[in-house]
Amino acid sequence: MSPSSGAGADAARAEVRALITAKGHAVDNAREAVARLEAAFADGALERTPLMDQFLADLMQALDQDEGAKLGGKSAEAARFILRAIDRELDQA
């Protein structure tokens, strides 16, 4: 599978990378990055890769919380780690 190309793909990658590196809480940034990635997959700007799907599944598990519960530092640390992997995989999506 070849990486997506074109202005839409470039814009989606840039926006996701901006969300990954944005100031703020890693958990909030991760949720926004996931939402942007899902939108890019839905509109065809980016193609899913098996590795990206695994990273997203791992990230969603790290962000999972019970209703009303706050995520702790381990979730934020895991989110930062997985977001770095997503950043590396973006060029293949």
Biopython code that builds the backbone (N, CA, C, O; Angstrom):
import numpy as np
from Bio.PDB.StructureBuilder import StructureBuilder

atoms = [
    (1, "MET", "N", (0.854, -1.176, 0.000)),
    (1, "MET", "CA", (0.000, 0.000, 0.000)),
    (1, "MET", "C", (0.897, 1.235, 0.000)),
    (1, "MET", "O", (1.786, 1.358, 0.842)),
    (2, "SER", "N", (0.671, 2.129, -0.922)),
    (2, "SER", "CA", (1.471, 3.345, -0.968)),
    (2, "SER", "C", (0.797, 4.433, -0.131)),
    (2, "SER", "O", (-0.426, 4.457, 0.006)),
    (3, "PRO", "N", (1.607, 5.326, 0.422)),
    (3, "PRO", "CA", (1.050, 6.399, 1.246)),
    (3, "PRO", "C", (0.123, 7.313, 0.437)),
    (3, "PRO", "O", (0.292, 7.480, -0.771)),
    (4, "SER", "N", (-0.841, 7.889, 1.119)),
    (4, "SER", "CA", (-1.734, 8.864, 0.489)),
    (4, "SER", "C", (-0.923, 10.075, 0.065)),
    (4, "SER", "O", (0.074, 10.426, 0.695)),
    (5, "SER", "N", (-1.367, 10.708, -1.014)),
    (5, "SER", "CA", (-0.668, 11.900, -1.485)),
    (5, "SER", "C", (-1.688, 12.967, -1.842)),
    (5, "SER", "O", (-2.888, 12.704, -1.918)),
    (6, "GLY", "N", (-1.199, 14.146, -2.054)),
    (6, "GLY", "CA", (-2.054, 15.259, -2.426)),
    (6, "GLY", "C", (-2.210, 16.261, -1.297)),
    (6, "GLY", "O", (-1.740, 16.060, -0.177)),
    (7, "ALA", "N", (-2.888, 17.347, -1.635)),
    (7, "ALA", "CA", (-3.056, 18.444, -0.679)),
    (7, "ALA", "C", (-3.850, 18.010, 0.547)),
    (7, "ALA", "O", (-3.526, 18.420, 1.662)),
    (8, "GLY", "N", (-4.885, 17.189, 0.365)),
    (8, "GLY", "CA", (-5.689, 16.736, 1.495)),
    (8, "GLY", "C", (-4.880, 15.895, 2.463)),
    (8, "GLY", "O", (-5.005, 16.051, 3.678)),
    (9, "ALA", "N", (-4.053, 15.004, 1.936)),
    (9, "ALA", "CA", (-3.202, 14.161, 2.778)),
    (9, "ALA", "C", (-2.174, 15.001, 3.520)),
    (9, "ALA", "O", (-1.944, 14.811, 4.714)),
    (10, "ASP", "N", (-1.556, 15.940, 2.794)),
    (10, "ASP", "CA", (-0.559, 16.811, 3.423)),
    (10, "ASP", "C", (-1.186, 17.639, 4.532)),
    (10, "ASP", "O", (-0.602, 17.784, 5.606)),
    (11, "ALA", "N", (-2.371, 18.184, 4.281)),
    (11, "ALA", "CA", (-3.051, 19.002, 5.291)),
    (11, "ALA", "C", (-3.436, 18.153, 6.506)),
    (11, "ALA", "O", (-3.261, 18.582, 7.647)),
    (12, "ALA", "N", (-3.955, 16.960, 6.260)),
    (12, "ALA", "CA", (-4.348, 16.091, 7.376)),
    (12, "ALA", "C", (-3.142, 15.735, 8.228)),
    (12, "ALA", "O", (-3.216, 15.789, 9.455)),
    (13, "ARG", "N", (-2.032, 15.371, 7.596)),
    (13, "ARG", "CA", (-0.816, 15.039, 8.352)),
    (13, "ARG", "C", (-0.349, 16.239, 9.176)),
    (13, "ARG", "O", (-0.004, 16.098, 10.349)),
    (14, "ALA", "N", (-0.342, 17.409, 8.560)),
    (14, "ALA", "CA", (0.110, 18.611, 9.272)),
    (14, "ALA", "C", (-0.802, 18.921, 10.455)),
    (14, "ALA", "O", (-0.322, 19.287, 11.528)),
    (15, "GLU", "N", (-2.104, 18.778, 10.270)),
    (15, "GLU", "CA", (-3.041, 19.062, 11.364)),
    (15, "GLU", "C", (-2.903, 18.060, 12.491)),
    (15, "GLU", "O", (-2.945, 18.438, 13.661)),
    (16, "VAL", "N", (-2.739, 16.787, 12.160)),
    (16, "VAL", "CA", (-2.563, 15.771, 13.207)),
    (16, "VAL", "C", (-1.266, 16.026, 13.953)),
    (16, "VAL", "O", (-1.231, 15.943, 15.181)),
    (17, "ARG", "N", (-0.208, 16.333, 13.234)),
    (17, "ARG", "CA", (1.076, 16.606, 13.899)),
    (17, "ARG", "C", (0.989, 17.845, 14.791)),
    (17, "ARG", "O", (1.594, 17.877, 15.863)),
    (18, "ALA", "N", (0.255, 18.848, 14.366)),
    (18, "ALA", "CA", (0.075, 20.036, 15.200)),
    (18, "ALA", "C", (-0.678, 19.685, 16.482)),
    (18, "ALA", "O", (-0.360, 20.203, 17.552)),
    (19, "LEU", "N", (-1.664, 18.817, 16.376)),
    (19, "LEU", "CA", (-2.410, 18.392, 17.560)),
    (19, "LEU", "C", (-1.528, 17.553, 18.493)),
    (19, "LEU", "O", (-1.630, 17.667, 19.714)),
    (20, "ILE", "N", (-0.676, 16.724, 17.923)),
    (20, "ILE", "CA", (0.206, 15.885, 18.736)),
    (20, "ILE", "C", (1.164, 16.737, 19.547)),
    (20, "ILE", "O", (1.458, 16.416, 20.698)),
    (21, "THR", "N", (1.655, 17.822, 18.957)),
    (21, "THR", "CA", (2.663, 18.651, 19.623)),
    (21, "THR", "C", (2.069, 19.879, 20.314)),
    (21, "THR", "O", (2.808, 20.701, 20.856)),
    (22, "ALA", "N", (0.763, 20.008, 20.301)),
    (22, "ALA", "CA", (0.113, 21.190, 20.890)),
    (22, "ALA", "C", (0.377, 21.271, 22.396)),
    (22, "ALA", "O", (0.548, 20.255, 23.070)),
    (23, "LYS", "N", (0.405, 22.472, 22.887)),
    (23, "LYS", "CA", (0.482, 22.673, 24.333)),
    (23, "LYS", "C", (-0.831, 22.211, 24.937)),
    (23, "LYS", "O", (-1.878, 22.294, 24.295)),
    (24, "GLY", "N", (-0.779, 21.734, 26.144)),
    (24, "GLY", "CA", (-1.989, 21.266, 26.794)),
    (24, "GLY", "C", (-1.818, 19.850, 27.295)),
    (24, "GLY", "O", (-0.729, 19.280, 27.230)),
    (25, "HIS", "N", (-2.894, 19.295, 27.789)),
    (25, "HIS", "CA", (-2.849, 17.956, 28.367)),
    (25, "HIS", "C", (-2.764, 16.905, 27.271)),
    (25, "HIS", "O", (-3.500, 16.967, 26.286)),
    (26, "ALA", "N", (-1.875, 15.950, 27.443)),
    (26, "ALA", "CA", (-1.653, 14.910, 26.433)),
    (26, "ALA", "C", (-2.922, 14.131, 26.117)),
    (26, "ALA", "O", (-3.131, 13.736, 24.969)),
    (27, "VAL", "N", (-3.767, 13.904, 27.104)),
    (27, "VAL", "CA", (-5.000, 13.146, 26.888)),
    (27, "VAL", "C", (-5.948, 13.927, 25.979)),
    (27, "VAL", "O", (-6.538, 13.358, 25.060)),
    (28, "ASP", "N", (-6.093, 15.214, 26.232)),
    (28, "ASP", "CA", (-6.953, 16.052, 25.387)),
    (28, "ASP", "C", (-6.400, 16.123, 23.966)),
    (28, "ASP", "O", (-7.148, 16.018, 22.994)),
    (29, "ASN", "N", (-5.081, 16.302, 23.852)),
    (29, "ASN", "CA", (-4.444, 16.350, 22.537)),
    (29, "ASN", "C", (-4.655, 15.036, 21.795)),
    (29, "ASN", "O", (-4.910, 15.030, 20.591)),
    (30, "ALA", "N", (-4.548, 13.929, 22.514)),
    (30, "ALA", "CA", (-4.724, 12.615, 21.891)),
    (30, "ALA", "C", (-6.138, 12.452, 21.353)),
    (30, "ALA", "O", (-6.333, 11.961, 20.241)),
    (31, "ARG", "N", (-7.113, 12.859, 22.134)),
    (31, "ARG", "CA", (-8.510, 12.737, 21.666)),
    (31, "ARG", "C", (-8.742, 13.577, 20.412)),
    (31, "ARG", "O", (-9.415, 13.134, 19.481)),
    (32, "GLU", "N", (-8.190, 14.775, 20.387)),
    (32, "GLU", "CA", (-8.345, 15.633, 19.208)),
    (32, "GLU", "C", (-7.621, 15.046, 17.993)),
    (32, "GLU", "O", (-8.128, 15.107, 16.873)),
    (33, "ALA", "N", (-6.435, 14.477, 18.221)),
    (33, "ALA", "CA", (-5.689, 13.863, 17.123)),
    (33, "ALA", "C", (-6.452, 12.661, 16.558)),
    (33, "ALA", "O", (-6.505, 12.474, 15.343)),
    (34, "VAL", "N", (-7.039, 11.851, 17.438)),
    (34, "VAL", "CA", (-7.825, 10.698, 16.986)),
    (34, "VAL", "C", (-9.007, 11.173, 16.146)),
    (34, "VAL", "O", (-9.283, 10.613, 15.085)),
    (35, "ALA", "N", (-9.698, 12.194, 16.614)),
    (35, "ALA", "CA", (-10.850, 12.714, 15.876)),
    (35, "ALA", "C", (-10.424, 13.205, 14.487)),
    (35, "ALA", "O", (-11.119, 12.960, 13.501)),
    (36, "ARG", "N", (-9.294, 13.890, 14.413)),
    (36, "ARG", "CA", (-8.823, 14.398, 13.112)),
    (36, "ARG", "C", (-8.404, 13.247, 12.200)),
    (36, "ARG", "O", (-8.678, 13.271, 11.000)),
    (37, "LEU", "N", (-7.741, 12.240, 12.770)),
    (37, "LEU", "CA", (-7.362, 11.079, 11.969)),
    (37, "LEU", "C", (-8.587, 10.352, 11.429)),
    (37, "LEU", "O", (-8.627, 9.985, 10.255)),
    (38, "GLU", "N", (-9.576, 10.147, 12.275)),
    (38, "GLU", "CA", (-10.792, 9.454, 11.840)),
    (38, "GLU", "C", (-11.481, 10.235, 10.726)),
    (38, "GLU", "O", (-12.003, 9.640, 9.784)),
    (39, "ALA", "N", (-11.487, 11.564, 10.828)),
    (39, "ALA", "CA", (-12.071, 12.392, 9.772)),
    (39, "ALA", "C", (-11.279, 12.237, 8.470)),
    (39, "ALA", "O", (-11.864, 12.157, 7.390)),
    (40, "ALA", "N", (-9.954, 12.194, 8.575)),
    (40, "ALA", "CA", (-9.109, 12.039, 7.381)),
    (40, "ALA", "C", (-9.311, 10.671, 6.738)),
    (40, "ALA", "O", (-9.285, 10.554, 5.513)),
    (41, "PHE", "N", (-9.512, 9.642, 7.548)),
    (41, "PHE", "CA", (-9.785, 8.314, 7.000)),
    (41, "PHE", "C", (-11.162, 8.304, 6.325)),
    (41, "PHE", "O", (-11.329, 7.744, 5.242)),
    (42, "ALA", "N", (-12.132, 8.924, 6.975)),
    (42, "ALA", "CA", (-13.504, 8.929, 6.451)),
    (42, "ALA", "C", (-13.605, 9.674, 5.123)),
    (42, "ALA", "O", (-14.325, 9.238, 4.225)),
    (43, "ASP", "N", (-12.894, 10.791, 4.989)),
    (43, "ASP", "CA", (-13.009, 11.561, 3.741)),
    (43, "ASP", "C", (-11.998, 11.134, 2.680)),
    (43, "ASP", "O", (-11.949, 11.722, 1.600)),
    (44, "GLY", "N", (-11.188, 10.110, 2.981)),
    (44, "GLY", "CA", (-10.255, 9.576, 2.003)),
    (44, "GLY", "C", (-8.942, 10.317, 1.889)),
    (44, "GLY", "O", (-8.130, 9.999, 1.020)),
    (45, "ALA", "N", (-8.712, 11.306, 2.753)),
    (45, "ALA", "CA", (-7.453, 12.046, 2.688)),
    (45, "ALA", "C", (-6.271, 11.147, 3.063)),
    (45, "ALA", "O", (-5.185, 11.269, 2.498)),
    (46, "LEU", "N", (-6.496, 10.247, 4.021)),
    (46, "LEU", "CA", (-5.468, 9.303, 4.449)),
    (46, "LEU", "C", (-6.019, 7.886, 4.383)),
    (46, "LEU", "O", (-7.220, 7.667, 4.539)),
    (47, "GLU", "N", (-5.139, 6.940, 4.153)),
    (47, "GLU", "CA", (-5.495, 5.521, 4.140)),
    (47, "GLU", "C", (-5.054, 4.887, 5.445)),
    (47, "GLU", "O", (-3.966, 5.161, 5.950)),
    (48, "ARG", "N", (-5.912, 4.040, 5.981)),
    (48, "ARG", "CA", (-5.551, 3.298, 7.199)),
    (48, "ARG", "C", (-4.438, 2.304, 6.872)),
    (48, "ARG", "O", (-4.410, 1.717, 5.791)),
    (49, "THR", "N", (-3.535, 2.130, 7.813)),
    (49, "THR", "CA", (-2.537, 1.073, 7.719)),
    (49, "THR", "C", (-2.765, 0.140, 8.902)),
    (49, "THR", "O", (-3.319, 0.560, 9.918)),
    (50, "PRO", "N", (-2.352, -1.104, 8.789)),
    (50, "PRO", "CA", (-2.518, -2.020, 9.927)),
    (50, "PRO", "C", (-1.820, -1.497, 11.189)),
    (50, "PRO", "O", (-2.343, -1.626, 12.296)),
    (51, "LEU", "N", (-0.644, -0.911, 11.008)),
    (51, "LEU", "CA", (0.091, -0.387, 12.156)),
    (51, "LEU", "C", (-0.640, 0.806, 12.778)),
    (51, "LEU", "O", (-0.711, 0.927, 14.001)),
    (52, "MET", "N", (-1.183, 1.687, 11.931)),
    (52, "MET", "CA", (-1.934, 2.837, 12.449)),
    (52, "MET", "C", (-3.166, 2.362, 13.212)),
    (52, "MET", "O", (-3.486, 2.899, 14.273)),
    (53, "ASP", "N", (-3.856, 1.361, 12.679)),
    (53, "ASP", "CA", (-5.023, 0.824, 13.393)),
    (53, "ASP", "C", (-4.627, 0.275, 14.756)),
    (53, "ASP", "O", (-5.358, 0.451, 15.730)),
    (54, "GLN", "N", (-3.472, -0.392, 14.835)),
    (54, "GLN", "CA", (-3.011, -0.921, 16.120)),
    (54, "GLN", "C", (-2.691, 0.212, 17.082)),
    (54, "GLN", "O", (-3.057, 0.154, 18.256)),
    (55, "PHE", "N", (-2.007, 1.246, 16.590)),
    (55, "PHE", "CA", (-1.683, 2.390, 17.446)),
    (55, "PHE", "C", (-2.956, 3.057, 17.967)),
    (55, "PHE", "O", (-3.038, 3.419, 19.141)),
    (56, "LEU", "N", (-3.942, 3.216, 17.093)),
    (56, "LEU", "CA", (-5.198, 3.848, 17.510)),
    (56, "LEU", "C", (-5.940, 2.988, 18.531)),
    (56, "LEU", "O", (-6.517, 3.513, 19.484)),
    (57, "ALA", "N", (-5.928, 1.678, 18.339)),
    (57, "ALA", "CA", (-6.572, 0.786, 19.311)),
    (57, "ALA", "C", (-5.862, 0.874, 20.666)),
    (57, "ALA", "O", (-6.516, 0.914, 21.709)),
    (58, "ASP", "N", (-4.539, 0.904, 20.650)),
    (58, "ASP", "CA", (-3.778, 1.037, 21.893)),
    (58, "ASP", "C", (-4.062, 2.376, 22.560)),
    (58, "ASP", "O", (-4.212, 2.452, 23.779)),
    (59, "LEU", "N", (-4.135, 3.422, 21.759)),
    (59, "LEU", "CA", (-4.397, 4.755, 22.306)),
    (59, "LEU", "C", (-5.783, 4.824, 22.934)),
    (59, "LEU", "O", (-5.952, 5.390, 24.014)),
    (60, "MET", "N", (-6.763, 4.256, 22.265)),
    (60, "MET", "CA", (-8.120, 4.291, 22.815)),
    (60, "MET", "C", (-8.190, 3.514, 24.127)),
    (60, "MET", "O", (-8.931, 3.898, 25.031)),
    (61, "GLN", "N", (-7.435, 2.434, 24.241)),
    (61, "GLN", "CA", (-7.404, 1.688, 25.493)),
    (61, "GLN", "C", (-6.773, 2.541, 26.595)),
    (61, "GLN", "O", (-7.241, 2.526, 27.733)),
    (62, "ALA", "N", (-5.724, 3.276, 26.267)),
    (62, "ALA", "CA", (-5.079, 4.142, 27.246)),
    (62, "ALA", "C", (-6.002, 5.276, 27.682)),
    (62, "ALA", "O", (-5.919, 5.749, 28.816)),
    (63, "LEU", "N", (-6.884, 5.712, 26.780)),
    (63, "LEU", "CA", (-7.778, 6.837, 27.083)),
    (63, "LEU", "C", (-9.099, 6.395, 27.694)),
    (63, "LEU", "O", (-9.901, 7.233, 28.107)),
    (64, "ASP", "N", (-9.333, 5.093, 27.755)),
    (64, "ASP", "CA", (-10.590, 4.568, 28.285)),
    (64, "ASP", "C", (-10.705, 4.910, 29.769)),
    (64, "ASP", "O", (-9.747, 4.763, 30.529)),
    (65, "GLN", "N", (-11.880, 5.364, 30.164)),
    (65, "GLN", "CA", (-12.124, 5.692, 31.567)),
    (65, "GLN", "C", (-13.573, 5.421, 31.905)),
    (65, "GLN", "O", (-14.452, 5.443, 31.043)),
    (66, "ASP", "N", (-13.796, 5.168, 33.168)),
    (66, "ASP", "CA", (-15.168, 5.003, 33.630)),
    (66, "ASP", "C", (-15.848, 6.358, 33.652)),
    (66, "ASP", "O", (-15.192, 7.390, 33.792)),
    (67, "GLU", "N", (-17.159, 6.352, 33.515)),
    (67, "GLU", "CA", (-17.948, 7.593, 33.521)),
    (67, "GLU", "C", (-17.594, 8.430, 34.745)),
    (67, "GLU", "O", (-17.687, 7.952, 35.875)),
    (68, "GLY", "N", (-17.192, 9.669, 34.523)),
    (68, "GLY", "CA", (-16.890, 10.596, 35.607)),
    (68, "GLY", "C", (-15.504, 10.440, 36.200)),
    (68, "GLY", "O", (-15.108, 11.259, 37.030)),
    (69, "ALA", "N", (-14.756, 9.430, 35.811)),
    (69, "ALA", "CA", (-13.416, 9.212, 36.359)),
    (69, "ALA", "C", (-12.404, 10.076, 35.611)),
    (69, "ALA", "O", (-12.559, 10.363, 34.424)),
    (70, "LYS", "N", (-11.377, 10.477, 36.329)),
    (70, "LYS", "CA", (-10.304, 11.252, 35.719)),
    (70, "LYS", "C", (-9.167, 10.315, 35.349)),
    (70, "LYS", "O", (-8.884, 9.347, 36.055)),
    (71, "LEU", "N", (-8.527, 10.616, 34.240)),
    (71, "LEU", "CA", (-7.378, 9.819, 33.827)),
    (71, "LEU", "C", (-6.152, 10.280, 34.588)),
    (71, "LEU", "O", (-5.960, 11.476, 34.809)),
    (72, "GLY", "N", (-5.333, 9.338, 34.985)),
    (72, "GLY", "CA", (-4.130, 9.663, 35.744)),
    (72, "GLY", "C", (-2.927, 9.894, 34.850)),
    (72, "GLY", "O", (-3.030, 9.924, 33.624)),
    (73, "GLY", "N", (-1.791, 10.056, 35.495)),
    (73, "GLY", "CA", (-0.542, 10.332, 34.800)),
    (73, "GLY", "C", (-0.103, 9.212, 33.879)),
    (73, "GLY", "O", (0.513, 9.464, 32.844)),
    (74, "LYS", "N", (-0.416, 7.968, 34.248)),
    (74, "LYS", "CA", (-0.013, 6.843, 33.400)),
    (74, "LYS", "C", (-0.722, 6.897, 32.050)),
    (74, "LYS", "O", (-0.134, 6.553, 31.025)),
    (75, "SER", "N", (-1.980, 7.326, 32.046)),
    (75, "SER", "CA", (-2.699, 7.458, 30.782)),
    (75, "SER", "C", (-2.081, 8.548, 29.924)),
    (75, "SER", "O", (-1.947, 8.380, 28.712)),
    (76, "ALA", "N", (-1.706, 9.652, 30.528)),
    (76, "ALA", "CA", (-1.081, 10.742, 29.782)),
    (76, "ALA", "C", (0.272, 10.304, 29.239)),
    (76, "ALA", "O", (0.619, 10.621, 28.101)),
    (77, "GLU", "N", (1.035, 9.578, 30.046)),
    (77, "GLU", "CA", (2.337, 9.089, 29.596)),
    (77, "GLU", "C", (2.166, 8.106, 28.435)),
    (77, "GLU", "O", (2.897, 8.176, 27.448)),
    (78, "ALA", "N", (1.205, 7.195, 28.555)),
    (78, "ALA", "CA", (0.938, 6.243, 27.478)),
    (78, "ALA", "C", (0.479, 6.975, 26.220)),
    (78, "ALA", "O", (0.897, 6.633, 25.113)),
    (79, "ALA", "N", (-0.380, 7.980, 26.388)),
    (79, "ALA", "CA", (-0.867, 8.744, 25.240)),
    (79, "ALA", "C", (0.288, 9.425, 24.518)),
    (79, "ALA", "O", (0.354, 9.385, 23.290)),
    (80, "ARG", "N", (1.193, 10.045, 25.254)),
    (80, "ARG", "CA", (2.348, 10.704, 24.623)),
    (80, "ARG", "C", (3.191, 9.695, 23.848)),
    (80, "ARG", "O", (3.611, 9.967, 22.723)),
    (81, "PHE", "N", (3.437, 8.544, 24.444)),
    (81, "PHE", "CA", (4.242, 7.504, 23.806)),
    (81, "PHE", "C", (3.585, 7.026, 22.507)),
    (81, "PHE", "O", (4.246, 6.926, 21.473)),
    (82, "ILE", "N", (2.297, 6.736, 22.564)),
    (82, "ILE", "CA", (1.585, 6.231, 21.388)),
    (82, "ILE", "C", (1.453, 7.315, 20.320)),
    (82, "ILE", "O", (1.531, 7.023, 19.127)),
    (83, "LEU", "N", (1.256, 8.559, 20.741)),
    (83, "LEU", "CA", (1.176, 9.657, 19.766)),
    (83, "LEU", "C", (2.476, 9.804, 18.991)),
    (83, "LEU", "O", (2.453, 10.126, 17.803)),
    (84, "ARG", "N", (3.606, 9.574, 19.642)),
    (84, "ARG", "CA", (4.882, 9.633, 18.912)),
    (84, "ARG", "C", (4.944, 8.533, 17.842)),
    (84, "ARG", "O", (5.454, 8.754, 16.743)),
    (85, "ALA", "N", (4.425, 7.360, 18.174)),
    (85, "ALA", "CA", (4.380, 6.266, 17.188)),
    (85, "ALA", "C", (3.437, 6.617, 16.037)),
    (85, "ALA", "O", (3.737, 6.335, 14.877)),
    (86, "ILE", "N", (2.308, 7.226, 16.357)),
    (86, "ILE", "CA", (1.365, 7.660, 15.322)),
    (86, "ILE", "C", (2.025, 8.687, 14.413)),
    (86, "ILE", "O", (1.862, 8.639, 13.193)),
    (87, "ASP", "N", (2.763, 9.608, 15.001)),
    (87, "ASP", "CA", (3.473, 10.629, 14.218)),
    (87, "ASP", "C", (4.415, 9.972, 13.217)),
    (87, "ASP", "O", (4.470, 10.382, 12.057)),
    (88, "ARG", "N", (5.154, 8.962, 13.651)),
    (88, "ARG", "CA", (6.081, 8.267, 12.741)),
    (88, "ARG", "C", (5.324, 7.529, 11.631)),
    (88, "ARG", "O", (5.806, 7.456, 10.500)),
    (89, "GLU", "N", (4.163, 6.990, 11.938)),
    (89, "GLU", "CA", (3.395, 6.198, 10.958)),
    (89, "GLU", "C", (2.606, 7.075, 9.983)),
    (89, "GLU", "O", (2.160, 6.595, 8.941)),
    (90, "LEU", "N", (2.432, 8.356, 10.313)),
    (90, "LEU", "CA", (1.622, 9.242, 9.458)),
    (90, "LEU", "C", (2.087, 9.265, 8.015)),
    (90, "LEU", "O", (1.264, 9.355, 7.103)),
    (91, "ASP", "N", (3.379, 9.187, 7.791)),
    (91, "ASP", "CA", (3.887, 9.265, 6.417)),
    (91, "ASP", "C", (3.524, 8.037, 5.593)),
    (91, "ASP", "O", (3.645, 8.059, 4.368)),
    (92, "GLN", "N", (3.078, 6.960, 6.249)),
    (92, "GLN", "CA", (2.676, 5.758, 5.531)),
    (92, "GLN", "C", (1.160, 5.694, 5.308)),
    (92, "GLN", "O", (0.671, 4.866, 4.540)),
    (93, "ALA", "N", (0.428, 6.578, 5.990)),
    (93, "ALA", "CA", (-1.052, 6.545, 5.920)),
    (93, "ALA", "C", (-1.553, 7.238, 4.674)),
    (93, "ALA", "O", (-2.761, 7.308, 4.450)),
]
sb = StructureBuilder()
sb.init_structure("model")
sb.init_model(0)
sb.init_chain("A")
sb.init_seg("    ")
for serial, (resi, resn, name, xyz) in enumerate(atoms, 1):
    if name == "N":
        sb.init_residue(resn, " ", resi, " ")
    sb.init_atom(name, np.array(xyz, "f"), 0.0, 1.0, " ", f" {name:<3s}", serial, name[0])
structure = sb.get_structure()
